[in-house]
């Protein structure tokens, strides 16, 4: 009887582990269908240099600092954790025609998945030029280019394989054999890629702003593989737009939309936020933002934000509404962002993209 109970206990434990593994595999499989292959942010409007190189330098100020942090699927510890930071600024202001902007930027992004089993790190340098289409500089069209050095690292010691599943749990085997047969496996893989984008930004009265842009990442389709196979990173095409429209001295509407396609994966995110000017100061407002975005067929993304003294802080949370909600318990992921724009005492006052 004791032997029977022990076997039943082992069977129950193994069955539980198999169910957990199956759940994780189903989620990962669904991810490849819903999301693009690249790291992404729900608050895409708060990460300008990962969205479009043409955003480089396109703001009203001396320099801009942006940072984002995303923790996706908290029901699976450290499933996907993504962090980015960037700084950009206009240069040669006295050398370019009035209303034009020549921008340069530096950005970095780190993406870790499956409890740091796979790590991706990116370092980028961006350049852009925006040409004024009118004497006030309210309407501009610009192009941006970005060079990125990327590294990937795979920790095989954190992976388990099917033939390692034993009655009393997982036993080391295949992963060690794989490392032994492929001594280079598990080391960093490095590559260089080129990205580019276009951006139109306009205003009808010097107070509102609307924009439309497009970008292409991985133009040179770099080779990314940990084995002796020619796997290439396919290009990511992004089309996006948005605008900020004051309704009164207190209330404004901010809208944005993005559509991305990479390989056979695609996503569309759209939404809006109301801004409430708490101090009624138009030159240095204290704005409270309340709104929501939606990733079509996947998640609703409530958003709140606070802006003061050139600093805007945003927080959002993905609530799954797709078939994944059974596995994630409706918990898609938390995200925070901040953007700080250092403004001179005398600002040009030209409206620029914000959302």
N, C-alpha and C positions, 0 to 999 in steps of 0.2 A: 504493500500500500504506500509506504514511504517513497519507494522508487517511482511509483505511478504519479504521486504528487509532485516529485521533483521534475519528472519529464513534462508534466502538465505546466508547471511553473516556467520551465525553459521555453516550452512552446508558446506560452502566453507572452513572454518577454520578446521573443523573436518576432512573433506576429505583430506586437506593438511597434517594434522597430521598423518592420517592413511597411506598416501603414504610414509611419512618420516619413520614411524615405519616399514612399509613393506620393504622399501629399506634397513634399518639397519638389519632386520631379514634375508633378502636374503644374505647380505654380511656375516653375522655371520654363516649362514648355509653353504655358500660356503667355509668359512674358515676351517670348520671342515673337509672338503673334501680335501682341498689343502695342509693345514699345519698340522704338528704334534700338539699334545695337549700341548706340553711344549713351553715356551718362546724360541725364536730362534733369531739368528742374521744372516743377509746376509753376513757380514764380519766374518764368523765363524772362519776363520784362525787367527783373532785378539782376540779371546776369548778362549784361550787354555784349561782352566780348566772346562769350561762348555761344551767343545767338547769331551775331553777325559782325564780322570785322569792320564793316562800314560804320558801326556805332562809335568807333574809336574817336575820341575828341569831340563828339557831337553832344555838347551840353553847354549850359551857360555858366561858366566858371573858370577857375584857374587849373584845378585838377579834380579828379573824381576817383574815389575809392569804393569798390564794391566787394561784398563777401556774401557767400551763401553756404548753407549747410542743410543736408537732407538725409533723413534716416527712413528708409523705405521698408515697409512690412515689419513693424516691431514685434509681431507675433512670431517671427523667425529671427532670433538674435543676430544682429549685424548682417542681415541678408544683403542689403546694399546701403552703403554709407558714402555720400558724395559731398565734397567740400571744394569750394572754389574761392579765389580772390584775384582781384585785378586793380590796376591803377592806370589811368590814362589822362592825357592832357594835350591841349593844343600847343603847337610850337610855331616859331617864326611868324608871330602875329604881325610884326612890322614889315615883313617881307612879302606877305601874300596880299592880294587885293582886299579891300574892305568888304566884309560880309562873307569872305571865304574862310575855311577852317582847314588847317593841316594838323592832323592828330597822330599821336604815337601812344602805344600802350603796351603794358606787360601783364601777363596773366598766368595763373597756375591752377591746375585742377587735380584733385586726388580722388580716386574712386576705388573702394574696396568692397568685395562681394564674398559671400559665403564665409563670414568670420575671418576675413583677411586671407582667404585661400588664394584669391586672384586680386592683385593690386595693379592699378593703372595710374600713372602719373604723367601729367602733361605740363610743359612750359612753353609759352607762346610769346611772340613779339608781333605787334600789329601796327600797320600804317594806314592812314586814310586821308582822303582829300575831298572836301565838300565845296562845290561851286555855287555861289549865290546866283539866283535867277532873277532877282529884282534888287533895286537900289537899297531897300531896307534890310535885305538879308533874311526876310521871313521865309522865303521858299528857296530850298537848296536841293541839289542832287549830288550824291557822293558815291565813291567807291572805296573799298577797303581790302587790304591783303594781309594775310597772317601766315607766319611760319611757325610750326609747332614741332618740338622734339618730345617724343613720347617713349615711355618705358613700361614694360609689362613684366610681372613676376608671378610665377605660379608655385605655390608651396604644396608639393605632392604629399608631404607627410600628413596633411590635413584631409586628404581624400580617402575614401573607402570604395572598394570595388566589390562586385557581386560575389566573386569566389572567396572573399574574405569573411563572409557571413557564416558563423559556426553556431552550434547549439547554445553556447554560453556567451554569445556576442560576436564582435568583430575581432579577427586575428590578423596581424600584419602579414602581408604576403605580396600581393600583386604590385602595390605601389613601390615597395622596395626593389622588386625585380625590374619594374619599369625604369626606375632611376639607374639601376645597375646596367641595364642594356642601353640606356641613353644618358650618358654622364653629363651632357649639356642641359638636359631637361631640368627645369626648375630654376635655372638662372634667368637673368633679365633678358628680355628681347627689346631692342631699341629700334626706333624708326623715325623718319622725318616726314612731315606732311605739309601740304599747302592748302590754305583755305581762302575764300574770297567772297565778297558780297557787294550789293548795291543798296542804296537807301535814298528815298525821297522824303523830305520833311517840309511841311508847309504850314502856313497860318493865314487866315483870311482877315484878321484884324489886329494881330500883334498880341493877342491874349490867348486864343485857343491854339491847339497844335494837332496835326494829323500826319501820319506817316505810313509809308508802304516800303517794305524791303524784301530782299531775297538773298540767300547765301548758299554756298556749296562748300562742304567740308570734305576732306580726304580726296582732293582733286587728283592727286597722283596715285591713288589706290595703293597704299603701302602694304608690304607683305607682313602679315602677322600670323605666326605659327610657332608652336612649341614642338612640333614634330617635322619629319622630313616630307612635308607637303607644302604646296604653294597655295596657301590661303591668303586672300587679299581683303583688305578692309574696303567695303564698297562706299561710294560717295553718299553723303547725306544732303538732300535738298530741302531747304526750308523757305517757306513763304510766310510773311508775317505782316501785321499792320495794327494800327490802333490810333488813339487820340485822347486828348484831354480838353474838355469843353466846359468853361465856367457857365453856370446858370445864373448866378448872382454873386455878390461879394462874399457870400458864405458857402454856397453849395456849388459843387462841380461834379461832372461825370467823367470817369476815366475808363476807357474800353480798350481791349486788345484781343487779338486772335493769332493763332499760329497753326500751320499745317506742315508736318515733317514727313518725309519719305526716305527710307533707307532699305535697300534690298527689297524684300517683300513685306517689310513692316512699315506701318504708318501710324500717325496720331494727329488728332485735331483737338486743340484746347482753345476755348473762347470764354469770355466773361467780362465783368465790369465791376467797378467800385465807386461808391459815392465818396466825395471828399467834403468834409465840414471844416471850414476855417474858424477855429475857436477864438483867435485873437483879432480877426477882421483886418489883419495887416497884409496887404497884397504884395508888398515887397519882401517881407520876411514872415510868411504865414506859419501858423501852427495848425497843421491839418490832421484830422482824424479820418482814416479810410475804413470803410466797411463794404464788403462785397463778396463775390463768389465767382469762381471760374469752373468750367466743366471740361473734363477730358471725355470726348464722345465715346459712349459704350464702355466706359471704365469707371470714372470717379467724379464725384462732386467735390469742389475744393473751396471751402469757406476761407476768407482772407480778412485780416484786420491789419491796420498799419497806423503808424504815428510819424509825423514829420515836423521837425522844428530845427531851427538854426542850420539849415542845409543838410540835416541828417534825416533819412527816412528808414524806419525799421518796419519790417513786415513779417507776419507769421501766418502760416496756412497749414491745413491738414487735409490730406486726401481721404475721402470716405468712399470706399469701393461700393459700386452699385452693379458691377458686372458679375459673372459667374464665380469670380475669385472671392466674393464676399463670404462664401461658406468656409473657405480656407483661412481667410485673413480676419474674419470676424468684423468686417467692414473697415478694418484699420489699414489704410493704404500707406500712410507715411506722414511724418511731420517735417516741416521745412521753415527755416528762418532766414531772413536776408537783411542786409543793411547797405545803404548807399549814402555816401557823404560827398557833397560837392562843396569845395572851397570857393567861395565867391568873393570877388574884389569889392571894395567899398562902392564903386560905381559899376553896376552891372549893365550889360548891353540890353537886357530885357527881351532878348529874342527867344520866343517859345521853342523848346526842344522836346523830343520824345521823353516821356516819363514812364508810361505803362505800355 
